[in-house]
Amino acid sequence: MEIIPAIDIIEGKCVRLTHGDYSQKKIYNEHPLEVARQFEDAGLRRLHLVDLDGAKAGAVKNWKVLEMIAGKTSMIVDFGGGIKSEKDVQIVFDSGAALATVGSMAVKEKETFVQWLQKWGAEKFLLGADVKGEKLTISGWLEQTEIWIYDFIEDYLQKGVKQIFCTDVAKDGALEGPSTELYKSIIKKFPDLHFIASGGVSSIDDVYQLQDIGCRGVIIGKAIYEGRIALTDLKKLNT
């Protein structure tokens, strides 16, 4: 299982939110490159980089942070937040991201997103699914849809998407443990999917549990920053 640490960016700084609430912001480091290098030194190879300013503005903002991390580390970076146009996608790839992370666009602007898959290749995108009670939420979790997570995954697997990560919005940033039962049922239904768990991871035991149920990857943020999980423990796990 691949360990994927997360760096969330506001105004160029490394922060974490709770339940996606911008008013519950905590700054962990003013220099994201330092954080990325710590992850790299611990033997972690991949990074989940989120542009929270971009997500709010509806256009990529912190591409310079991406460019710096991609240029000065060897980490495989997926980058999301504010990718709403072809121009945004191109900026993200030109700045060094291996994968562009897309969530709400895949729901609200499906035709446009499918065109991107065809233009750049489906393997270049990481699809994000935020859920509440097995139904998708979009627009920074502000809008609840009636789209069932399983239908969403099925649809995009048929369109060639290889990797999907799923976040239970009730769990994210709360350090209360991941949605293991939900993930278990997704993996059972789609055994060939490269499924990545996200949200709620609070201990190394959570990580082992996710590995046991068949997750191919896990995105971890606050638990690392709050010292709940040591990088040395993650190094042993990373394969």
N, C-alpha and C positions, 0 to 999 in steps of 0.2 A: 504494500500500500504506500502511495506517495503522500508525504507530508508537505502541505502547502501553507506556509505562513502567510498571513495577510498584513498588508500595510494600507491603511486608509489615510487619504490626504485631504487636509483642509488648509488652504493658504500655504502650501508647500511643506506643511508640518505633519508628522505622524500622529494620528489621533485615533480614538475609538469612541463609538457612540453606543448607547444602550437602546435596544428596540428601534434603531434607526432614527432616533430623536436628536436633531441637531442641537437642541438646548441641553442635552445630556452629553456634552462633548468633554473628553479628557485628552489633553496633549501629553504624549509619552516621550516624544523626541522631536526637536526642531530640525533634525537632519536625517531624512529618510534613508539616504545612502549609508549612513552609519548602521542603521538597523538592518538594511539589506546585507551589508557585509558581515554582520554578526550571524545572520542566518546562513550565509554562504560558508563562513568559517566553521559552522556547526555541521557542515556536510549536507545541508538542504539545497536542493537543486532548482526548486521551483518557487515562484512568488506570485501571490494574488494581490494586485495593486488596484486600489479603488480611488477614483477621483470624485470625492464627495462634492467638491465645488462644481464639477462638471455635471454631476447627477442633478444638482439643484438648478443649474443654469440651462440644462438641455443642450450643452455643447462641451466638448473636451476642453479643459482648462489647464490641468497640471501635467501637460505632456513633457515639459522640461524635466520634471522629476523622473518620469519614465525614461527619457533619453539618458539622463545621468546614470540611473541604476543599470539600464541595459548596456550602456557603454563602459561602465566601470566595475561590473561584476559579470560572472558567466551564468547568472541565473536565467532560467526560462521564465519569462514574465507574461502573465495574462493581465490585461488592462481593461478596466471597465469604468463606467460613470460618464454619462453625457454623450455616448455614441449614438447620434441621431441622424447622421447624414453620411453620404459617401466620403465627403471631405474629412469628417471625423475619423472614419475607418482608416483612410489613407494616412492621416496624421499619426494614428496609433501605430500602424505598421512601419511607417517611415521613422518613428521615434524608437523603434527597436522591440516592440512587443511581438512575442511569438504567436499569441492568441488575442483576439479581441473578444471581450466579454459583453454579451448582449442579453438583456432581460425583457424589459417592457416593450421594446421595439418589436420583438418576436411575436408579441401578442397584439399590439395596437396597429403596427404597420407591417403586417405579415408579408404582403407582396414585396415591399421594399427589402425586407430582411432576406427573403428567398432570392432576390436578385443579387444581394451581397454574397450569399452562399455560392451562387453560380459564378460570380465574377472572381472572387478570391479563393474559393474552395471551402467546402464545409468544414474541413479539418483545421481551418484557421480560426474557427470561432468556438468559444466556450459559452454554452447556453446556460443562463441562470434562471432558475425557477423559484420564486418566493411563494410560499404557501401558508394558508391559514385554514386548518380543517380540511386539507386535501384539495382546496380550491386556490387558484392562483390569485395573488395580489400584485398590483403593478403601481407604477409611478411613486416609487419610494414608499410602498406599502400603504399608500393613501386610498387606493381604489381596490375594492374587493370585486373579483369577477366570478362568473359561474363556470369557469373553465376547470375541468377536472384535471389534476396533475397527470394522470395516466394517459388521457387523450392527448395532452400537450406533448408529452414525451414520444408517444407513438407517432404522432404527426411529423415531428422533426427528425426522428430516427429514419423515417422513410425518405426524408430529404437529405440524408447523408451526414447529419450532425453526429459527431463521435463522442463528445464529452458534455455531460450535463452536471451542474451542481444544484443542489436543492437546499434552501434555507427555510426553516420553520420560523416565521417572524415572531412568534411568541417566545422563541428560545434565544434569538440572536442577542449577543452581548450580555445575556443574563446569567451566564455561568451556572445554569441549572441542569446541564446534561443535554445531549442531542436527542432528536426525534427518532430513536432507534427503530421503533415499530413501523413508522412510516417508511423509513429507508429500507427496512427488511422487505416490506411488501413491494416496493418499487423494484428492488433487485430481483425478487422472485419473479415478477412479471416480465422484466427485461434483463435476463441473465447476461446478455452480451454487451450491455451498455457500460461505458466507462463512467461509472457513477461516483460523484464526489459529494461527500457530506459537508455541510456547512451550518454553523450556528449552534451555540449552546455547549460546546466542548469545554469542560471545566477541569478535567484531570487526565492523567495518562491512562487510567482505567477506561475512561470514555473512548479514548483512541483505540485501545485494544479491543473494546467491544465493537467498534465500527469495523475494525479489521476482520473480526470474527464473522460478522454478518455478510462480508463480501464487498465492502466499499473499496473502490480502486484508489481513492484519494480522500483526504480530509483537509479542509481549510480551517486553520486555527488562528485566532487573533488575540482576543483579550486574555485568555488563559496564559498565554506566553508573557504578555506585558505585565500581568498582575503577579507573575511568579508562581502560578499554579502548576505550570508544566515547565520543566527544565529543558533547555535545548539539548543537553547531553542525552536525556532520555529519548528525545525525538531522533537524534542521530542514530541510535541503536535500531530504531524502528524503520527508518527510511530505507526503502528498497528500490 
